[in-house]
Amino acid sequence: MPVEVGTQAPDFTLKNQNNELVTLSSFQGQRNVLLVFYPFAFSGICTGELCQLRDDLSAYEDENVTTLAISADPFYTLKAWSEKEGFKFDLLSDFWPHGQVAQAYGVFNEKAGMASRGTFLIDTMGTVRFAELNEPGQARDQGAWKRAISAL
C-alpha cells in the first residue's frame, strides 16, 4: 500500500545524479516536494514521462515546489540519462539498500526489483498531500500533479 494522504512522508537521504546527498526533510519549512518514482532510466515510458516533466517543468516547479525523481538505478546511470535528456531536476538513486525508499513509500515492486510509478506531493510540513500509484506499463496523467500543486 502506498503512503496515504494526510500522513507524514517517510524521510530519506539519497544520492542524486551528481553523487550529492539530497535529504527530503531539508525542504521542510521551505518548499513543497513532488516525488516521482519510476521503474528504470532509459526505458520508454519513463523517458516519455520525465521528458514531459522536463518540457513543462515550470508548471510543476516554482519558488515553492521542488521536483525529485527516484528510481533504483545507480547514480552513474542517472548521470548519463540526465545528461542525455537535459533534465533540470534531481534524479535520486534508491540503488542501495536496493529500493529502500520505494519500499518505505509502498511503491517497490519486489518481484521485479524496481519502483512502481508512484507520485507523491509533500507539503512544507512533511505531510503527504497527494498520492497515486500506477502499475508498470501504465503512463501517468500529469494533469493530476498540476491540480494537486495548484491546490496547495
C-alpha positions in Angstrom: 0.0 0.0 0.0 1.3 3.5 -0.9 1.8 6.1 1.8 -1.6 7.7 2.4 -2.6 11.3 2.0 -2.6 13.1 5.4 0.3 11.0 6.8 3.9 12.1 7.4 6.2 11.4 4.5 9.0 9.0 5.3 12.2 10.9 5.4 15.2 9.8 3.3 18.7 10.8 2.1 19.7 9.6 -1.4 22.5 10.5 -3.9 21.5 12.4 -6.9 22.9 12.1 -10.4 25.9 14.2 -9.4 26.7 12.0 -6.4 25.4 14.7 -4.0 23.2 13.8 -1.0 19.6 15.0 -1.0 17.5 14.8 2.1 13.7 15.2 2.0 13.5 16.8 5.4 15.9 19.6 4.3 13.0 21.0 2.3 10.6 21.2 5.4 9.5 24.7 6.2 10.8 26.0 2.9 9.5 24.1 -0.2 6.9 21.5 -1.2 8.3 18.4 -2.9 6.9 16.5 -5.8 8.3 12.9 -5.6 8.1 11.0 -8.8 9.1 7.3 -8.5 9.7 5.5 -11.8 11.0 2.0 -12.8 14.1 2.5 -15.0 16.2 5.2 -16.6 16.4 4.9 -20.4 13.1 2.9 -20.6 10.4 4.0 -23.0 7.5 5.1 -20.7 9.9 6.5 -18.1 11.7 8.6 -20.7 8.4 9.9 -22.0 7.1 10.8 -18.6 10.3 12.5 -17.4 10.8 14.3 -20.7 7.2 15.6 -20.4 8.0 16.7 -16.9 11.2 18.4 -18.2 9.4 20.2 -21.0 6.6 21.5 -18.7 8.8 21.9 -15.5 7.5 25.5 -14.9 4.0 24.1 -14.4 5.3 21.9 -11.5 8.3 23.8 -10.1 8.5 27.3 -8.8 9.8 29.0 -5.7 7.5 26.8 -3.6 7.9 23.4 -5.2 10.9 21.2 -5.9 10.8 18.0 -8.1 12.7 14.9 -7.1 12.6 11.8 -9.4 13.5 8.4 -7.8 14.5 5.0 -9.2 16.5 2.0 -8.1 19.1 2.8 -10.8 22.7 3.6 -9.7 23.7 7.2 -9.8 26.1 6.6 -12.7 23.2 5.6 -14.9 21.1 8.6 -13.7 24.0 10.9 -14.6 24.2 9.6 -18.1 20.4 9.7 -18.6 20.2 13.2 -17.1 22.9 14.5 -19.5 21.4 12.8 -22.5 17.9 14.2 -21.8 18.8 17.6 -20.3 16.8 17.1 -17.0 16.9 20.1 -14.8 15.7 18.4 -11.6 17.3 15.8 -9.3 17.3 12.2 -10.2 17.8 10.2 -7.0 19.3 6.8 -6.7 17.5 4.3 -4.5 20.0 1.7 -5.5 21.4 0.6 -2.2 19.9 -0.7 0.1 18.0 -1.6 -3.1 14.6 0.1 -3.2 14.6 1.0 0.5 12.9 4.4 -0.1 10.4 3.0 -2.6 9.6 0.3 0.0 9.0 3.0 2.6 6.6 4.7 0.3 4.8 1.4 -0.6 5.8 1.6 -4.3 8.5 -1.1 -4.6 7.8 -4.0 -6.9 9.7 -6.7 -5.0 9.3 -9.3 -7.8 10.8 -7.0 -10.5 13.3 -5.2 -8.2 12.1 -1.8 -9.3 10.0 1.1 -8.2 6.4 1.3 -9.4 5.0 4.5 -10.8 4.2 6.3 -7.6 3.8 10.0 -7.3 3.6 12.0 -4.0 3.2 15.7 -3.2 4.7 16.5 0.2 3.9 19.9 1.7 6.3 22.1 3.6 5.3 20.4 6.9 6.3 17.0 5.5 2.7 15.8 5.1 1.6 13.8 2.0 -1.0 16.0 0.2 -1.3 13.8 -3.0 -0.6 10.2 -3.7 -1.1 7.9 -6.7 0.2 4.6 -7.9 0.2 3.4 -11.5 1.2 -0.1 -12.4 4.2 -0.9 -14.7 3.4 -0.2 -18.3 0.7 2.4 -17.4 1.8 6.0 -18.0 0.6 8.7 -15.6 -1.7 11.6 -16.2 0.4 14.5 -15.2 -2.6 16.8 -15.1 -3.4 15.4 -11.7 0.0 16.6 -10.4 -0.7 20.1 -11.6 -4.1 20.1 -9.9 -2.6 18.9 -6.7 0.1 21.6 -6.8 -2.4 24.3 -7.5 -4.5 23.1 -4.5 -1.6 23.7 -2.1 
